[in-house]
Amino acid sequence: MDTLGRPETGDVIQVWDWMSETLVDRIKDHGEHGLIVGISKKSDTFLNEKGEPCDLSHIVEGDVFKVLLNRDEIVHVHRQWIRPISSNKS
């Protein structure tokens, strides 16, 4: 994590939905562990739940990160949903 609390490439994190009050409301990858592989860019794309391509043109770069989950899937996670487990600066 940097001095502003933003994750950095190489940090081990957990996706954590701290706002949800019920299990039903939680974000899809809540509780998953992963590795920060970089900052998400507006030009990045991904497939939604329906398998349709989507872009990230609406994000603020530096607030959303590419995370390699333990199940070998890369997802884009906003920093508010990232809980640090270990930093690459330890």
N, C-alpha and C positions, 0 to 999 in steps of 0.2 A: 504494500500500500504506500502511496506517496503521502506527502505531508497534508494534503487536502482530503485524505481518506479514500482516494480513488484507487482501484486495483491496478496492478501493473502486470505485464506479460510475465508468466511464470508463477504467479500467485495461485495457490490452491484455495478454492472457495466452496461455499455451499450456497445454493439458490434458496433464498429464504423469504417467504411472503409474510412479513411482519404485520400487515394491515388486516389480513383476513380474520374473520371471527369464526368461520366454520370451515370444515374440510371441503365442502362443496364449492366455496368461494375461492379457494387457493389457486394460485397460478399453476400452470401445467407441470412445471419441473420442480415444484417446491420440495425441498429436502435433498435434492440431487447434489452430488459432489462433482467438481470439475476443475479444470485448469484454464486460467486466462491465457488465450493465445493471441490476443491483440484487441485493438479498438475497432469497433464496427464503423464502417463508412457508409455514407448516404448511398453510394453506388452498389453496396452489397445486396444480394438477393437471397431468398430462402423459399421453401415450399411450405404453404400453410397446411392446416389439418385436412383440407380437401385435395391436397396435392397441386394446388395452383401456385404459380410463381408470384412472389410479392417482393417489393423493394423496401428499402429503409430511408427513402427520400425525406421522410418527416422527422427523423431523429436529430438530436444535437450530438455531433461527433464529440467523443470524449465522455459522454454520459452513458453510452451503450457499449458493451464489450462482447467479443466472440468468446464463448466458453466451450471447451471440449469436455463434454460430460463423460462419466465413467462408462457409459454404454456406447462410446465411440460416435457420438452425434454432436455436431456443432450447433449451438443455439446462440441467439443474441439476447443478452440480458441487461436491463437498465441497472445502473449502479445501486439504486435504492433496494434492489432485490438480491444484492450480493453480500454475503457474510464471509469475512476472511477466516480461513483456517490456518494458513501459514503464508508468509510473505517470502518472496525471492530475495529480500534484503536481510533475512535473519542472519 
